[in-house]
Amino acid sequence: MTRSSKKGPYMDAKLMKKVSKAVRGKPIKTWARNSTISPEMVGYAFAVHNGKDFIEVQIAEEMVGHVLGEFSPTKKFTRHGGKMQKEIEAKAKVAEMEKAKAAKAA
């Protein structure tokens, strides 16, 4: 659910203070994932905390109006499990080993 339009976008005051003092090359560390990206932030790099570590996000024109947290995922997708997936991976491994043997023979 988005923020009410009558309230306007949320921007953390400390974050905006950091942006005004920031140097373009260094990433700005932030925990304010719910802050809306404003036009003043374009061109800066942000290190957005995802709960475990900081993910660097380079702000572009298309990101204005979105929230910083959208570009720093909190969950890591490993893979789908199951019998079919294991068979596919086993076939890929066998093919890779055959390819390596053929390269050694040549």
C-alpha positions in Angstrom: 0.0 0.0 0.0 1.4 3.4 -0.9 1.5 6.6 1.1 -1.4 8.9 0.9 -0.9 11.5 -1.8 -2.2 14.3 0.4 0.7 13.6 2.9 3.3 13.8 0.2 6.5 11.7 -0.2 8.4 10.6 2.9 12.0 11.6 3.0 14.1 11.0 6.1 15.5 14.3 7.4 18.9 12.8 8.3 19.2 11.3 4.9 18.5 14.5 3.1 21.1 16.2 5.3 23.6 13.5 4.3 22.8 14.1 0.6 23.4 17.8 0.8 26.9 17.2 2.3 27.8 14.2 0.2 30.5 13.8 -2.3 29.5 12.1 -5.6 32.0 9.2 -5.6 31.4 7.9 -2.1 28.2 5.9 -1.3 25.9 7.3 1.4 25.1 4.7 4.1 21.5 4.5 5.1 19.0 2.4 7.0 16.1 4.5 5.8 14.6 2.0 3.4 11.2 3.8 3.4 12.5 7.1 2.1 11.3 8.2 -1.3 13.9 8.9 -4.0 13.8 12.6 -4.9 15.4 14.4 -7.9 18.2 15.7 -5.7 19.4 12.2 -5.1 20.0 11.4 -8.8 23.6 10.5 -9.5 24.5 9.6 -6.0 25.3 6.1 -4.7 23.5 4.8 -1.7 24.5 1.8 0.5 21.0 0.6 1.6 20.9 -1.8 4.5 18.9 -5.0 3.9 19.0 -6.4 7.4 22.3 -8.2 7.1 24.6 -6.0 5.0 24.6 -2.9 2.8 23.7 -3.2 -0.9 25.0 -0.4 -3.1 22.4 1.3 -5.3 23.3 3.9 -8.0 20.3 6.3 -8.3 19.1 7.1 -11.9 16.4 9.3 -13.3 13.9 6.4 -13.6 14.1 5.7 -9.9 12.6 9.0 -8.8 9.3 8.5 -6.9 10.3 4.9 -5.8 11.4 3.9 -2.4 15.1 3.0 -1.6 14.1 -0.4 -0.1 12.8 -1.5 -3.5 16.3 -1.7 -4.8 17.8 -3.6 -1.8 16.1 -7.0 -1.6 15.9 -8.6 1.9 15.5 -12.2 0.8 18.0 -14.2 -1.2 16.6 -16.7 -3.7 18.7 -19.8 -3.8 16.9 -22.2 -6.1 13.8 -24.3 -6.4 14.3 -27.8 -5.0 12.7 -31.1 -5.9 13.5 -34.2 -7.8 13.3 -32.6 -11.3 15.8 -29.9 -10.3 18.3 -32.4 -9.0 18.1 -34.4 -12.3 18.6 -31.3 -14.3 21.7 -30.3 -12.2 23.1 -33.9 -12.4 22.8 -33.9 -16.3 24.5 -30.5 -16.4 27.4 -31.7 -14.2 27.9 -34.8 -16.3 27.9 -32.7 -19.5 30.4 -30.3 -17.9 32.7 -33.2 -17.0 32.6 -34.7 -20.5 33.4 -31.3 -21.9 36.4 -31.0 -19.6 37.7 -34.5 -20.6 37.3 -33.6 -24.3 39.3 -30.4 -23.7 42.1 -32.3 -22.0 42.3 -34.9 -24.8 42.6 -32.2 -27.4 
